[in-house]
Amino acid sequence: MRWMAFSLWALAAGPALAHPHVWIDTRIEVILNDRNEATGVRIGWTYDDLYSLYVVGDMGLDPDWDGKLTPEEEARLSGFDMNWDRGFPGDTYALQGETELALSRPKDWGASYADGKITTTHLRTFDAPVPVGAEPLIVQVYDPGYYTAYSIAFNPVLTGGMGCLAETFVPDLDAADQELKDALAEFTPDVDLEMQFPAIGRNYAEEVRVTCVAP
């Protein structure tokens, strides 16, 4: 994730093959209107313990190390991961069939810290409401460079709409691992894999599929 660049390079250690370096448990909430049109997606990211510890320490939060942030510290933490480069897709992708749907830049964000982990949330909206019916609306989460591994670790949530269903699907991880091995085998020993790691993250993409019956 580009907005993590400095922090991730500071954390990175060990051989180049040790991808991924950051793990994120993801929450997906799809927001629908009363015509079963999707208007936006609210996304939650819970970072792994190590990355959370690094961020909290680097920002000088929780100086007494009691695992709790004051409201002022939470306000400082909020938005730390929202300073995206222009054009960065946010590692979240929405599709219907083969058509990729544009999502806005993040808005309405927040952050919290509990049990040694940072959780952040943000909202992304569609340019226009997206009708959802038998053809699913698909929301995928992945980092193309596989520096960050995303898992949809919580049941997807539907807000609004009628007669809709959200289901989580996971990829064939054995097949994804084999494609990664095949891609890495094409590199010569002199290549810096950290700088030129193959864009295989999509093979590991977990996704939520939303379908609706006619309202």
C-alpha positions as CSV (number, residue, x, y, z in Angstrom):
1,M,0.0,0.0,0.0
2,R,1.7,3.2,-1.2
3,W,0.7,5.3,1.8
4,M,2.6,2.8,4.0
5,A,5.8,3.0,2.1
6,F,8.1,4.6,4.7
7,S,6.7,2.5,7.6
8,L,6.8,-0.7,5.7
9,W,10.4,-0.3,4.5
10,A,11.3,0.4,8.1
11,L,9.6,-2.8,9.2
12,A,10.8,-5.0,6.3
13,A,13.5,-7.5,7.3
14,G,14.7,-10.9,6.1
15,P,14.7,-12.3,2.6
16,A,12.8,-10.8,-0.3
17,L,10.6,-13.8,-0.5
18,A,9.0,-13.1,2.9
19,H,6.0,-11.5,1.4
20,P,3.6,-10.4,2.7
21,H,4.9,-8.1,5.4
22,V,1.6,-6.7,6.8
23,W,-1.6,-8.5,7.6
24,I,-5.0,-6.8,7.7
25,D,-8.4,-8.3,8.8
26,T,-11.0,-6.6,6.7
27,R,-14.7,-5.7,7.3
28,I,-16.9,-5.0,4.3
29,E,-20.3,-3.2,4.6
30,V,-22.2,-2.5,1.5
31,I,-24.7,0.3,1.7
32,L,-27.9,0.1,-0.4
33,N,-30.9,2.3,-1.0
34,D,-34.6,1.2,-1.0
35,R,-34.3,0.3,-4.7
36,N,-31.5,-2.2,-4.0
37,E,-28.9,0.0,-5.5
38,A,-25.5,0.1,-3.9
39,T,-24.4,3.6,-3.0
40,G,-21.1,2.9,-1.2
41,V,-18.9,0.5,0.7
42,R,-17.7,1.1,4.2
43,I,-14.3,-0.6,4.8
44,G,-12.7,-1.6,8.1
45,W,-9.1,-2.6,8.5
46,T,-7.7,-4.2,11.6
47,Y,-3.9,-4.3,11.4
48,D,-1.7,-7.0,12.8
49,D,-0.1,-6.6,16.2
50,L,3.4,-5.8,14.9
51,Y,2.4,-3.1,12.5
52,S,0.0,-1.6,15.0
53,L,2.8,-1.5,17.6
54,Y,5.1,0.2,15.1
55,V,2.5,2.9,14.2
56,V,1.5,3.6,17.8
57,G,5.2,3.9,18.9
58,D,6.2,5.9,15.8
59,M,3.4,8.4,16.4
60,G,4.3,8.7,20.1
61,L,0.8,7.4,21.2
62,D,0.1,5.5,24.4
63,P,3.2,6.6,26.1
64,D,2.3,4.8,29.3
65,W,1.8,1.5,27.3
66,D,-1.5,0.7,29.0
67,G,-3.0,-0.3,25.6
68,K,-5.5,2.5,25.6
69,L,-5.6,5.8,23.8
70,T,-7.1,9.0,25.0
71,P,-9.7,10.7,22.8
72,E,-7.0,13.2,21.7
73,E,-4.7,10.3,20.8
74,E,-7.4,8.6,18.8
75,A,-8.0,11.9,16.9
76,R,-4.3,12.0,16.0
77,L,-4.4,8.4,14.9
78,S,-7.5,8.9,12.7
79,G,-6.6,9.2,9.1
80,F,-3.0,8.1,9.4
81,D,-3.6,5.6,6.5
82,M,-5.8,7.8,4.4
83,N,-3.1,9.9,2.7
84,W,-3.2,8.0,-0.6
85,D,-1.3,8.8,-3.7
86,R,-3.5,10.1,-6.5
87,G,-4.8,7.1,-8.5
88,F,-4.2,4.6,-5.7
89,P,-7.2,2.2,-5.7
90,G,-7.1,1.7,-1.9
91,D,-6.7,-2.1,-2.3
92,T,-10.5,-2.4,-2.7
93,Y,-12.1,-3.1,-6.0
94,A,-15.8,-3.2,-7.0
95,L,-17.0,-5.1,-10.1
96,Q,-20.2,-6.3,-11.8
97,G,-19.4,-9.0,-14.3
98,E,-16.2,-7.9,-16.1
99,T,-16.9,-4.2,-15.5
100,E,-14.9,-2.4,-12.8
101,L,-16.8,0.2,-10.9
102,A,-15.2,3.4,-9.8
103,L,-15.1,4.1,-6.1
104,S,-14.5,7.6,-4.5
105,R,-11.5,8.5,-2.5
106,P,-11.9,7.7,1.2
107,K,-14.1,9.8,3.4
108,D,-15.7,9.7,6.8
109,W,-12.8,7.9,8.4
110,G,-12.0,7.0,12.0
111,A,-9.6,4.9,14.0
112,S,-9.4,3.0,17.3
113,Y,-6.9,0.9,19.3
114,A,-7.8,-2.1,21.3
115,D,-6.2,-5.4,22.2
116,G,-2.9,-4.3,20.7
117,K,-4.4,-3.7,17.3
118,I,-5.3,-0.6,15.3
119,T,-8.7,-0.6,13.5
120,T,-9.5,2.1,11.0
121,T,-12.7,2.6,8.9
122,H,-13.5,4.7,5.9
123,L,-16.3,5.1,3.4
124,R,-16.0,5.0,-0.4
125,T,-19.0,5.8,-2.6
126,F,-20.0,5.0,-6.2
127,D,-20.2,7.7,-8.8
128,A,-23.9,6.7,-9.3
129,P,-26.1,4.1,-7.6
130,V,-25.3,0.6,-8.8
131,P,-28.4,-1.7,-9.3
132,V,-27.9,-5.0,-7.6
133,G,-29.9,-8.1,-8.7
134,A,-29.1,-11.6,-9.7
135,E,-25.8,-10.5,-11.2
136,P,-23.7,-9.9,-8.1
137,L,-21.9,-6.8,-7.0
138,I,-18.4,-8.0,-6.2
139,V,-16.1,-6.3,-3.7
140,Q,-12.5,-7.6,-3.7
141,V,-9.7,-6.8,-1.3
142,Y,-6.1,-7.3,-2.3
143,D,-2.7,-5.5,-2.7
144,P,-1.4,-6.2,-6.3
145,G,2.2,-6.4,-5.0
146,Y,1.2,-8.7,-2.1
147,Y,3.2,-6.6,0.4
148,T,0.0,-6.5,2.4
149,A,-2.2,-9.6,2.9
150,Y,-5.9,-8.9,3.3
151,S,-8.4,-11.4,4.8
152,I,-12.2,-10.8,5.0
153,A,-12.2,-12.0,8.6
154,F,-15.7,-10.8,9.5
155,N,-19.2,-11.5,8.2
156,P,-20.1,-8.9,5.5
157,V,-22.8,-6.4,6.5
158,L,-25.6,-5.1,4.3
159,T,-27.1,-1.7,5.3
160,G,-30.4,-0.9,3.6
161,G,-32.0,-2.8,0.7
162,M,-34.5,-5.6,0.8
163,G,-34.1,-9.3,-0.1
164,C,-30.3,-9.1,-0.4
165,L,-27.6,-11.6,0.5
166,A,-23.9,-11.0,1.0
167,E,-21.5,-14.0,0.8
168,T,-17.7,-14.2,1.2
169,F,-15.6,-16.2,-1.2
170,V,-11.9,-17.1,-0.9
171,P,-9.5,-18.1,-3.7
172,D,-7.7,-21.4,-4.3
173,L,-4.7,-20.7,-2.2
174,D,-2.7,-23.7,-3.4
175,A,-3.1,-22.4,-7.0
176,A,-2.2,-18.9,-6.0
177,D,1.0,-20.2,-4.2
178,Q,2.0,-22.1,-7.3
179,E,1.5,-19.1,-9.5
180,L,3.7,-17.1,-7.2
181,K,6.4,-19.8,-7.3
182,D,6.2,-19.9,-11.1
183,A,6.5,-16.1,-11.3
184,L,9.5,-15.9,-8.9
185,A,11.3,-18.7,-10.9
186,E,11.5,-16.4,-13.9
187,F,13.7,-13.9,-12.0
188,T,17.5,-14.1,-12.2
189,P,19.5,-14.0,-8.9
190,D,20.7,-10.4,-9.5
191,V,17.1,-9.0,-9.4
192,D,16.0,-7.1,-6.3
193,L,12.7,-8.8,-5.7
194,E,11.6,-6.3,-3.1
195,M,11.6,-3.6,-5.8
196,Q,10.3,-5.8,-8.6
197,F,8.0,-8.3,-6.8
198,P,5.5,-9.8,-9.3
199,A,2.0,-8.4,-9.2
200,I,0.3,-11.6,-8.1
201,G,-1.8,-10.1,-5.2
202,R,-5.0,-10.5,-7.2
203,N,-4.6,-14.3,-7.1
204,Y,-5.0,-14.1,-3.3
205,A,-8.1,-11.8,-3.4
206,E,-10.9,-12.6,-1.1
207,E,-14.3,-11.1,-2.1
208,V,-17.8,-10.4,-1.0
209,R,-20.6,-11.0,-3.5
210,V,-24.0,-9.2,-3.0
211,T,-27.2,-10.3,-4.8
212,C,-30.7,-9.1,-4.4
213,V,-34.2,-10.2,-5.5
214,A,-36.5,-7.6,-7.0
215,P,-37.8,-5.2,-4.2
